[in-house]
Amino acid sequence: MKKYITIISVFAFIGLAALLFRVGSRSMTPANSNNAAVAENVFYSIPQNIGDMIDLPEVVTDGDMSLERAISLRRSIRSYSEEALTLGELGQLLWSAQGITGDRGFRTAPSAGATFPLEMFVVANNVEGLNTGIYHYHPNEHRMELVRKDDVAEALFRACLSQSMILEGGAVLVFAAVYERTTARYGERGERYILNEVGHASQNVHLQAAALDLGTVVIGAYRDDEVEDILNLGEVYRVLYLMPVGKLP
């Protein structure tokens, strides 16, 4: 009897060891190891980086409109006036998408494992005191960096299937993601987490736009390769969403 108990115990130990090895090896696959450095980086160099930094006005965290009112006013608005956006409005929108909300670096939108794969870019068409071009938002300092001086609105308009909002908006917010930041930890399922996250962030922008009496709409219909070629953000960025924003007519 003792002989059988010993044999069963040995097999049980081997099975448990195999299970633990499998779990451990899954979290330390070569792909994960190779992507670790990528996941830890906060910023990636971008071709044609100009380096001009623009400080954004201080964020307002206690506005006049209630959350419930903003939710009730949220709409997809596709027509805007010719009035320019202010730098304060643009900064508030960027903060609502990916701004820092505490000393630990947490942001306005939840992120799986605090991997923060999203990066916000702005195509500036008509913003007071801001040159036309493409800007990258730095949430830690709440400022933007000019990455391209080119006026890409017309080309972006065509790549977005000629949706007029791209040209009419004072700015177009671009939601891009560095997938490796999240997939390095969660594997393929990380891709789903990133799509969840861009939904959280874009809804924040919708509500913030409503609170600022601005119009916006989410654009998901565009030719991916063309948009990424026009923006020329580099190989690690994948564009997921565009949100033109403008003053209400």
N, C-alpha and C positions, 0 to 999 in steps of 0.2 A: 504493500500500500504506500509506504514511504517512497518507494522507487517511482511510482506513478505521480505522486505529489511533486517530487523533484523535477520530473520531466515536464509537467504542466507549468511549474514555476519558471523553468528555463525558457520555454516557448513564450510564456506571457512576457517575460523580461525582454526577449528578442523582439516581440511584436511592439512593445512600448517604445523600445529604442528606435526601431524603424520608423514609427510614427513621428517621434520627436525629430529625427533626422530629416524626414520629409518636410515637416513644417518649417524647420530651420533653413533647409536648402531652398525652399520656395521664396523666403524673404531675402536670400543672399544669392540669387541667380546672377550669372555674369552680366545680364542686361541691367539689373538693378545696380550692380557695382559700377558699371561703366557710366550710368546716368547719375550717380550720386553727386558728382561735382557739378553737373548741370543743375540738379535740384537745389543745391545750396546757393547758387548764384542769384543775386537779387536783380541785377541789371546785365544786359547783354549789349555788346557794341553793335551799332547800326551803321550801315554804309552811309556815307555823306553826312556824318554827324557834325553839325555846325558848332554845338556846344554853348550857344547863347542861352542863358537861364532867365526865366521870367518868374518873379515872385508873384504869387496869387494873393488876393485880398484875404483877410482872416475869415475863417469859416463861421457861419452862423449856425448855432446848434439849438436855438430856441426861437424859432420864427413865429410869425403872426398866425399862420394857418395851422389848424389841428390836423393830425394824421387822418382822422376820419373824414374831414372835409377834402383833403388831398385825394384820398381813395375814391371818394364820390365823384371827383372831377376828372379822374384819370381817363383819358381818351387817346386813341391813335389819331393824331392831327397831321395832315399832309400838306397844308398850305400855310405860308408864313408871310409876314410883312417884310418890307425892305429895310426896316429899322435894325441897326446893328445890335448884337448882344454886347453886354458889358463884360469886362474881365471878371468882375465879381460873380456874375451869373454863371459864366463858364467854369470858374473855380468851384462854385458850389455844386454844379452838376458832376464834375470829376470827383469831388470829395464824396458825393452820395454813392458813386459807383465803387470806389476803391480807397476811400479816405481812411486815415488812421483814427481810431476812436478810443485809444487808451495807451498807457505806458508800455504795455506788453506788445504793442504793434498790431493788435487785432484791428480788423477793418469793418467797414459798414456792411459788408456782405459776408456770410459765412463761407469758410473754405475748408475742404476736407483735410484734416490733419494740419491745418494752418500752413499748407504748402503754397498758397497764393500764386496760382498759375497765370492769373489774368494780368495783362498790361493794358493801360489806356493810352490811346493816341487821339489826337485831334487834328482834323483837317479844318483849318481856319479859313473861312470865306469872308465873313463880315463881322469882326469883333473889334470893338473900340480899342485903339492903342496897340493892336496886334497886327503884325505883318502877315500877309497870306503865306501859308505854308503848312507843314506837318510838324506837330509838337508831341512830345512824349511826357506824360504825367509822372512825376516823382511823388508818391504819396507820403513818404517819410518827411520830406521838407515842404510839402504842399506847394510845389512849383512845377513849371513846365520847362522842357528843354527843346529848343528848335533843332529838328533833325533834317529838315529839307525846306528850302526856300521856294521850291517850285509851286506853281498854281496848278493843282491836279484835279480841280473840281469838274472840269468838262470831261476829262478822261474817266474819272470815277463815275460820273453820271452815266456814261455809255456802258461801262462795265456793270453797273447796277440796273441794266435793262431800261435805261432812260427814265428812271423815276425822278420826277422834277424836284422832289424834296432835297436831293443831293445838292442841287444848284441854289435853291431858295433858302436853305437853312443858313443861319449865321455861322454855324459850325457843324461838323459831322463828328460825332464821337465814334471811335473805332475800338471795339473790344477784341483784343488779340490774346492768344494763350500760348504759353510755353508748356507743352504737354508733358515734357520729361520731369517737370517739377513734381507733378502729381503721380504720373505712371511709374516713376522710379520707386515710389513707396507702395502703390496699390496695384501695379500691373495694369492689365487691360481695363479693369473696372474703374481705374482712375479717369478714363476718358468720359465715363458717365458722370463722374463727380464734377468734372470741368464743365460739362453742359448744364448740369444743375446750377453750378455757381454763376455762370453767365446769365442765367434766368433771374437769379436773386439780384445781381448787380443791375441788370437792365430795368427791373421793376423799380428799384430804388431811384434810378434816373427818371423814370416815368412820374413817380410821385413827387420828386423834387421839382421837376418841370411844372407840374400842376401847381405846386406851392408857390412857384415864382411867376405864375401866369405866363408860362411859355408853352409852346407846342412841340411835340416830338412824336416819333413813330419808330418802331423797330423794323429794320430792313434785313431780311434773311435771303432775299432773292437777288443773287448776283453771280457773276462768273468768278469762281474762287481764284483761279490762277491769274486772271486779269487784274483783279483787285489787289492781290498780293504783289504782282509785278509793278503796278502803278505806285503803291505805297512804298515798295522797296524797303521793307523793314528788316530783311535778313532771313536766313534759312530757319531759325528756331521759332519764329512767330507764325502762328496760324490765325487768320482773321475769322471770327465767329459771328459777329454782329456789327451792324452799323446803325447809329441813331442820329439822324439829322435833327437839329434843334433850332428853333427860331421864335421870334416874337409873333404873337397872335395878330392876325390881320384885323 
